[in-house]
């Protein structure tokens, strides 16, 4: 009977080990190119910035239409309708060119969730009031067909905007008037020669399918004061854009957001694009920082911290709000309290110590989290974090490795950092590491034990019960 009990215990132990099969889960920020940092965000929109030694940064807005964010096409006041002078026999009006801050004030008057406003389509600078070169359709109404039909042959495009998706395709009379999109803006292909070999101001727009639902729900807008055309398009492709369109650039390039002026120009423009965030939920949070790549020694707990921003409309208080942190199986679920009131837009830091890692290796840990406010709970996307656990023999090298990892993270993608850490560990595989470490190289684990695993217990115990019953019955008969 002791042997059977040990067998059952062995079987259950291996069931848990099977549940710890390595799982690699991508983090939400893996699509953001190296060097870009989050500058500001609102529901459905993020603004990223990348600095360069020349002091002329790139700015990229990531606008998720499926999340409720939207784009609004703006234009100056029409002074002369010219209803039949357009490229295809339709309108080609003359219009005023307001300053970008005027557009910003107009948007704020109607949309409290205004996030950014930027310059848009090409126009004819020699005359004022001016005309747009390519089509503009706003809320179902064709504002202009544009005058530029004979320019940039086979290099003209249109951006089509629906409430939840977008598309970019070649411009023609058929594509323009057959389109059911309520909003359309014309532009050029990325290789149309607009001072292509010069590093000047650029405004590019792209579309991406981040959710893999066979549609383009994400719009990307790049603004920069100094870039080649090819470089501007490449930035958006690095962000995942599958289609790219060039908008007006040079001195027209400008960007004004709720976070302030980022690219300023005195040039008035006849057409602009406003990015409007989605309506904020009552309870919501956005991760800002988390523990990444701590270097530990066998037997030490993992000091985990999480900084989150209150992106809802309700304030968090000590009496009403807690953070739910579940790092299972590397610790037990915790309800972590606040240290004070956190108003919308403010941030809070939570910390906990996960269970100790008892074997040296490279670990990936998934941490589930949420915000509990009164009777409501907001669950964020699970977070992935990494930890390096050194054997005791390498304790004196932990600080050096920690410093090296920080340098790698500043210039490399998460995948590259992981590869560099692995190489560092392999270089120490000689006499410094235990034999098990040499054989296994690194240990990867995202361990998850699910409640349904418990169904194995009665299945494993069933043979024991049957044998016990059989032995008792034989003893009764022979007694």
VMD Tcl script that draws the C-alpha trace (Angstrom):
set ca {
  {0.00 0.00 0.00}
  {2.87 2.39 0.70}
  {4.15 1.69 -2.82}
  {0.73 2.56 -4.29}
  {0.56 5.80 -2.35}
  {4.01 6.76 -3.58}
  {2.92 5.94 -7.13}
  {-0.11 8.17 -6.78}
  {2.04 10.97 -5.37}
  {4.50 10.59 -8.25}
  {1.71 10.74 -10.81}
  {0.23 13.91 -9.28}
  {3.65 15.56 -9.08}
  {4.22 14.91 -12.77}
  {0.78 16.31 -13.58}
  {1.82 19.60 -11.99}
  {5.15 19.48 -13.83}
  {3.25 19.05 -17.09}
  {1.24 22.17 -16.25}
  {4.56 24.02 -16.05}
  {5.41 23.40 -19.70}
  {7.21 26.51 -20.99}
  {4.86 29.04 -22.54}
  {6.09 32.20 -24.24}
  {3.45 34.95 -24.20}
  {4.22 38.17 -26.11}
  {3.97 41.43 -24.23}
  {1.66 44.20 -25.51}
  {4.61 46.52 -26.23}
  {6.49 44.15 -28.55}
  {5.07 45.98 -31.58}
  {6.66 49.29 -30.48}
  {10.05 49.78 -32.20}
  {13.20 50.07 -30.12}
  {13.90 53.62 -29.00}
  {10.30 54.83 -28.92}
  {8.98 55.81 -25.50}
  {5.36 56.36 -24.46}
  {4.83 60.10 -24.14}
  {1.10 60.26 -23.45}
  {-2.00 58.11 -23.74}
  {-5.78 58.11 -23.47}
  {-8.38 55.39 -24.09}
  {-7.70 54.01 -27.55}
  {-4.69 56.27 -28.33}
  {-1.00 56.36 -27.48}
  {1.61 58.94 -28.44}
  {5.19 57.69 -28.78}
  {8.39 59.68 -29.14}
  {11.89 58.76 -30.29}
  {14.76 61.16 -29.67}
  {17.77 61.54 -31.95}
  {21.17 63.22 -31.43}
  {20.20 66.02 -33.85}
  {17.41 67.08 -31.50}
  {14.60 66.40 -33.99}
  {12.42 63.58 -32.60}
  {9.86 61.39 -34.32}
  {6.29 61.33 -32.97}
  {3.88 58.50 -33.73}
  {0.24 58.36 -32.71}
  {-1.30 54.89 -32.46}
  {-5.09 55.20 -32.82}
  {-7.26 52.13 -32.26}
  {-10.59 52.77 -33.99}
  {-12.00 49.47 -32.71}
  {-11.48 50.71 -29.14}
  {-13.68 53.76 -29.71}
  {-10.98 56.27 -30.67}
  {-11.64 58.22 -33.85}
  {-10.19 60.59 -36.40}
  {-11.89 63.82 -37.38}
  {-11.11 65.54 -40.70}
  {-11.15 69.33 -40.40}
  {-10.95 72.10 -42.98}
  {-11.07 75.87 -43.28}
  {-14.12 77.93 -44.12}
  {-15.24 77.66 -47.75}
  {-15.20 81.07 -49.41}
  {-15.96 80.02 -53.01}
  {-17.77 76.70 -53.63}
  {-16.74 76.13 -57.28}
  {-19.10 73.11 -57.48}
  {-17.99 71.82 -60.91}
  {-14.29 72.67 -61.05}
  {-12.90 69.53 -59.40}
  {-10.81 66.76 -60.93}
  {-13.87 64.64 -61.79}
  {-16.40 67.42 -62.43}
  {-17.35 67.90 -58.79}
  {-16.41 70.55 -56.19}
  {-13.04 72.29 -55.96}
  {-13.73 75.05 -53.43}
  {-11.43 77.74 -52.16}
  {-11.09 77.80 -48.39}
  {-9.34 79.66 -45.60}
  {-6.24 78.36 -43.81}
  {-6.55 78.63 -40.01}
  {-3.64 78.20 -37.63}
  {-3.29 74.75 -36.10}
  {-4.15 76.08 -32.63}
  {-7.44 77.37 -34.08}
  {-8.32 73.84 -35.15}
  {-7.36 72.63 -31.66}
  {-9.71 75.09 -30.00}
  {-12.53 74.11 -32.36}
  {-12.09 70.44 -31.50}
  {-11.97 71.10 -27.76}
  {-15.31 72.93 -27.98}
  {-17.05 69.80 -29.29}
  {-14.86 66.90 -28.12}
  {-13.64 66.85 -24.54}
  {-11.52 63.78 -25.35}
  {-9.44 65.60 -28.02}
  {-5.94 64.11 -27.96}
  {-3.91 65.65 -30.82}
  {-4.34 67.71 -33.95}
  {-1.92 67.67 -36.87}
  {-1.63 68.99 -40.41}
  {-3.24 66.98 -43.18}
  {-3.59 67.14 -46.98}
  {-1.63 68.92 -49.69}
  {-2.80 72.36 -50.88}
  {-1.93 75.10 -53.38}
  {0.27 77.60 -51.52}
  {0.51 80.39 -54.16}
  {-3.13 81.42 -53.74}
  {-5.27 82.42 -50.76}
  {-7.96 81.38 -50.09}
  {-6.46 78.14 -51.26}
  {-7.56 74.78 -52.67}
  {-6.75 71.20 -51.70}
  {-4.83 69.11 -54.22}
  {-6.64 65.84 -53.52}
  {-10.09 64.73 -52.30}
  {-11.63 65.42 -48.90}
  {-14.92 63.87 -47.80}
  {-16.30 64.64 -44.33}
  {-19.26 62.90 -42.68}
  {-20.59 61.69 -46.02}
  {-20.24 65.02 -47.86}
  {-17.70 65.50 -50.66}
  {-15.98 68.74 -49.68}
  {-13.57 68.71 -52.63}
  {-12.34 66.41 -55.36}
  {-9.11 68.39 -55.47}
  {-7.38 69.98 -58.42}
  {-4.38 67.65 -58.74}
  {-5.69 65.00 -61.14}
  {-2.83 65.63 -63.61}
  {-0.08 65.50 -61.01}
  {1.76 62.44 -59.67}
  {0.24 60.00 -62.14}
  {-0.51 56.61 -60.51}
  {0.95 57.88 -57.22}
  {-2.22 59.25 -55.64}
  {-3.99 57.45 -52.78}
  {-7.02 57.87 -50.55}
  {-7.38 57.10 -46.86}
  {-10.87 55.74 -46.13}
  {-12.16 56.07 -42.58}
  {-15.08 54.25 -40.98}
  {-15.93 54.41 -37.25}
  {-14.13 51.11 -36.57}
  {-11.67 50.61 -39.43}
  {-9.63 52.24 -42.20}
  {-8.14 51.49 -45.59}
  {-5.69 53.01 -48.07}
  {-6.07 52.41 -51.80}
  {-5.32 54.09 -55.16}
  {-7.28 57.20 -56.05}
  {-9.59 57.16 -59.07}
  {-13.04 58.47 -59.85}
  {-14.40 54.97 -59.23}
  {-12.59 54.36 -55.92}
  {-13.62 57.80 -54.68}
  {-17.31 57.66 -55.55}
  {-17.86 53.93 -55.04}
  {-16.45 54.13 -51.53}
  {-18.97 53.86 -48.69}
  {-16.51 55.36 -46.22}
  {-18.04 58.50 -44.64}
  {-14.63 60.17 -44.42}
  {-11.89 60.22 -47.07}
  {-8.60 62.09 -47.35}
  {-6.29 62.10 -50.39}
  {-2.51 61.84 -50.38}
  {0.50 60.36 -52.18}
  {2.42 57.12 -52.26}
  {5.56 56.93 -50.17}
  {7.78 57.06 -53.28}
  {6.19 60.14 -54.90}
  {8.98 62.68 -55.18}
  {8.31 65.42 -52.62}
  {11.93 66.42 -52.00}
  {12.52 62.72 -51.43}
  {16.28 63.01 -50.91}
  {16.06 65.84 -48.39}
  {15.58 65.55 -44.64}
  {12.61 67.87 -44.13}
  {9.37 67.88 -42.19}
  {7.22 64.83 -42.89}
  {3.68 63.78 -42.06}
  {2.83 60.19 -42.96}
  {-0.17 58.05 -42.14}
  {-0.39 54.25 -42.07}
  {-2.82 51.49 -41.18}
  {-2.24 48.23 -39.35}
  {-4.11 45.10 -38.30}
  {-2.96 44.68 -34.70}
  {-5.83 42.38 -33.72}
  {-5.38 40.04 -36.75}
  {-9.05 40.26 -37.68}
  {-8.39 40.80 -41.40}
  {-9.13 44.52 -41.22}
  {-7.20 47.69 -40.48}
  {-8.48 48.92 -37.13}
  {-5.31 50.83 -36.17}
  {-4.24 54.13 -37.73}
  {-0.67 55.38 -37.28}
  {0.31 59.04 -37.76}
  {3.97 60.07 -37.96}
  {5.11 63.68 -37.54}
  {8.77 64.66 -37.70}
  {10.71 67.82 -38.58}
  {13.63 66.02 -40.20}
  {13.36 62.84 -42.25}
  {13.73 61.42 -45.72}
  {10.56 60.06 -47.29}
  {11.92 56.53 -47.12}
  {12.84 56.92 -43.45}
  {9.38 58.27 -42.54}
  {7.66 55.34 -44.25}
  {10.06 52.88 -42.60}
  {9.15 54.16 -39.13}
  {5.46 53.39 -39.71}
  {6.30 49.98 -41.12}
  {8.34 49.29 -38.00}
  {5.15 50.02 -36.06}
  {3.37 47.37 -38.14}
  {1.79 49.51 -40.88}
  {0.87 47.42 -43.91}
  {-0.14 50.41 -46.04}
  {1.35 53.91 -45.92}
  {0.33 57.28 -47.39}
  {2.22 60.58 -47.51}
  {0.51 63.79 -46.39}
  {1.72 67.40 -46.59}
  {5.14 68.07 -45.11}
  {7.93 70.63 -44.99}
  {6.84 73.76 -43.14}
  {3.28 72.42 -42.87}
  {4.35 69.63 -40.52}
  {3.11 70.41 -37.02}
  {1.69 68.59 -34.02}
  {-0.29 69.99 -31.09}
  {-1.64 67.68 -28.38}
  {-3.22 67.87 -24.97}
  {0.33 67.30 -23.72}
  {1.43 70.52 -25.49}
  {3.18 71.63 -28.66}
  {5.52 68.97 -30.04}
  {6.19 70.31 -33.55}
  {5.39 73.96 -34.01}
  {5.05 75.95 -37.24}
  {3.60 79.33 -38.05}
  {2.19 78.14 -41.37}
  {-1.62 78.20 -41.53}
  {-3.15 75.15 -43.21}
  {-6.52 74.55 -44.93}
  {-6.94 71.00 -43.68}
  {-6.09 69.19 -40.43}
  {-6.63 65.86 -38.69}
  {-7.81 65.55 -35.09}
  {-7.36 62.39 -33.05}
  {-10.12 61.92 -30.47}
  {-9.76 59.42 -27.62}
  {-12.52 57.01 -26.67}
  {-14.82 57.81 -23.78}
  {-12.97 56.75 -20.62}
  {-14.46 53.88 -18.60}
  {-15.45 54.26 -14.95}
  {-12.72 51.91 -13.72}
  {-9.59 51.37 -15.80}
  {-5.82 51.33 -15.41}
  {-2.79 51.37 -17.67}
  {0.51 49.72 -16.69}
  {3.38 52.22 -16.84}
  {6.29 50.35 -15.29}
  {6.92 46.92 -13.86}
  {9.76 44.81 -12.52}
  {11.91 43.59 -15.38}
  {15.03 41.45 -15.36}
  {15.98 41.46 -11.67}
  {19.06 39.36 -11.01}
  {18.44 37.05 -8.06}
  {20.31 34.22 -6.35}
  {18.86 30.77 -5.73}
  {16.43 30.84 -2.82}
  {15.64 34.57 -3.01}
  {12.13 35.92 -3.48}
  {11.29 38.01 -6.54}
  {10.61 41.67 -5.50}
  {7.86 42.64 -7.97}
  {6.45 46.14 -8.39}
  {3.82 47.56 -10.73}
  {3.13 51.22 -11.51}
  {-0.29 51.88 -13.02}
  {-2.12 55.00 -14.16}
  {-5.75 55.60 -13.29}
  {-7.31 55.89 -16.77}
  {-10.91 55.76 -15.57}
  {-13.13 58.64 -14.53}
  {-13.43 57.73 -10.83}
  {-10.86 58.50 -8.16}
  {-9.33 55.61 -6.24}
  {-9.34 55.90 -2.46}
  {-8.02 53.82 0.41}
  {-11.59 52.90 1.36}
  {-12.81 51.93 -2.12}
  {-9.94 50.57 -4.18}
  {-7.40 47.73 -4.14}
  {-5.05 46.16 -6.66}
  {-5.50 42.44 -7.29}
  {-2.10 40.86 -7.99}
  {-2.00 37.16 -8.87}
  {1.46 35.78 -9.71}
  {0.43 32.13 -9.28}
  {2.28 29.86 -8.84}
  {5.15 32.19 -7.91}
  {3.17 33.58 -5.00}
  {-0.33 33.69 -3.61}
  {-2.92 36.20 -4.87}
  {-2.77 39.47 -2.96}
  {-5.16 42.39 -2.46}
  {-2.80 45.35 -2.17}
  {-4.11 48.59 -0.64}
  {-3.53 52.17 -1.78}
  {-1.40 54.62 0.18}
  {-3.60 57.58 -0.70}
  {-6.13 58.97 -3.15}
  {-5.33 58.44 -6.84}
  {-7.26 60.80 -9.10}
  {-7.90 60.15 -12.81}
  {-4.64 60.59 -14.70}
  {-2.49 60.03 -11.60}
  {-0.51 56.86 -10.92}
  {0.10 54.45 -8.05}
  {2.83 51.93 -7.30}
  {2.13 48.49 -5.84}
  {4.69 45.93 -4.73}
  {4.79 42.35 -3.54}
  {7.39 39.61 -3.13}
  {6.84 36.52 -5.24}
  {7.87 33.08 -4.08}
  {11.55 32.15 -4.15}
  {13.13 30.53 -7.20}
  {15.03 27.48 -6.01}
  {16.79 26.59 -9.25}
  {19.15 28.80 -11.21}
  {17.92 29.80 -14.65}
  {16.12 32.30 -16.83}
  {12.45 32.60 -15.90}
  {9.44 34.17 -17.56}
  {6.57 34.81 -15.17}
  {3.02 35.79 -16.03}
  {1.33 38.07 -13.50}
  {-2.42 38.64 -13.61}
  {-3.72 41.88 -12.16}
  {-6.81 44.00 -11.80}
  {-8.32 46.99 -10.00}
  {-11.16 46.39 -7.57}
  {-13.24 49.50 -6.90}
  {-16.35 49.12 -4.78}
  {-18.36 46.38 -6.47}
  {-16.61 46.69 -9.87}
  {-13.42 45.01 -11.09}
  {-11.24 45.97 -14.04}
  {-8.92 43.23 -15.29}
  {-5.86 44.29 -17.26}
  {-3.98 42.19 -19.77}
  {-1.63 39.75 -17.97}
  {1.92 41.04 -17.66}
  {5.04 39.11 -18.59}
  {8.17 39.69 -16.58}
  {11.58 38.03 -16.56}
  {14.00 37.10 -13.82}
  {17.55 35.78 -13.88}
  {18.34 33.42 -11.02}
  {22.04 32.76 -10.45}
  {23.55 29.85 -8.54}
  {25.09 30.78 -5.22}
  {28.56 30.42 -6.74}
  {27.90 33.47 -8.94}
  {26.51 35.68 -6.19}
  {29.38 38.16 -6.49}
  {28.57 38.74 -10.20}
  {24.92 39.68 -9.80}
  {25.53 43.45 -9.71}
  {27.70 43.32 -12.82}
  {25.04 41.34 -14.68}
  {22.28 43.68 -13.50}
  {24.19 46.69 -14.85}
  {24.86 44.88 -18.12}
  {21.17 44.01 -18.54}
  {20.17 47.66 -18.08}
  {22.58 48.64 -20.86}
  {21.19 45.92 -23.15}
  {17.60 47.01 -22.47}
  {18.40 50.61 -23.44}
  {19.47 49.60 -26.95}
  {17.87 46.22 -27.70}
  {14.48 44.59 -28.14}
  {13.17 42.20 -25.43}
  {14.11 39.22 -27.63}
  {17.64 40.53 -28.05}
  {18.02 41.10 -24.32}
  {16.92 37.54 -23.66}
  {19.47 36.22 -26.15}
  {22.22 38.33 -24.59}
  {21.36 37.07 -21.10}
  {21.43 33.50 -22.39}
  {24.87 34.05 -23.91}
  {26.11 35.53 -20.64}
  {24.87 32.45 -18.78}
  {26.44 30.13 -21.34}
  {29.79 31.85 -20.92}
  {29.61 30.99 -17.21}
  {28.75 27.37 -17.89}
  {32.22 26.08 -17.09}
  {33.31 25.26 -13.57}
  {31.26 28.15 -12.19}
  {27.87 26.51 -12.75}
  {26.41 23.33 -11.33}
  {26.24 20.32 -13.67}
  {22.45 20.62 -13.92}
  {22.82 24.17 -15.15}
  {25.32 23.13 -17.79}
  {22.94 20.47 -19.07}
  {19.80 22.60 -18.99}
  {21.46 25.87 -20.07}
  {18.57 28.03 -18.80}
  {15.26 27.23 -17.23}
  {12.23 28.79 -18.86}
  {8.93 28.59 -17.05}
  {5.54 30.21 -17.02}
  {3.94 27.87 -14.53}
  {0.17 27.74 -14.40}
  {-1.79 25.23 -12.33}
  {-5.48 25.36 -13.16}
  {-8.39 24.30 -10.95}
  {-9.37 21.65 -13.47}
  {-6.13 19.83 -12.65}
  {-7.86 18.62 -9.50}
  {-9.91 16.14 -11.54}
  {-6.81 13.97 -11.78}
  {-6.80 13.29 -8.04}
  {-9.85 10.98 -7.96}
  {-8.68 9.27 -11.18}
  {-5.29 8.55 -9.60}
  {-6.81 7.41 -6.31}
  {-9.37 5.11 -8.01}
  {-6.95 2.13 -8.45}
  {-5.97 2.42 -4.79}
  {-9.61 2.33 -3.70}
  {-10.30 -0.71 -5.90}
  {-7.28 -2.63 -4.55}
  {-8.19 -1.77 -0.96}
  {-11.74 -2.96 -1.55}
  {-10.50 -6.20 -3.11}
  {-8.14 -6.92 -0.17}
  {-10.85 -6.19 2.40}
  {-13.29 -8.48 0.60}
  {-10.75 -11.34 0.48}
  {-9.99 -10.91 4.18}
  {-13.70 -11.04 4.99}
  {-14.22 -14.20 2.95}
  {-11.23 -16.00 4.47}
  {-12.05 -14.79 7.99}
}
mol new
graphics top color blue
foreach p $ca { graphics top sphere $p radius 0.5 }
foreach p [lrange $ca 0 end-1] q [lrange $ca 1 end] { graphics top cylinder $p $q radius 0.2 }
display resetview
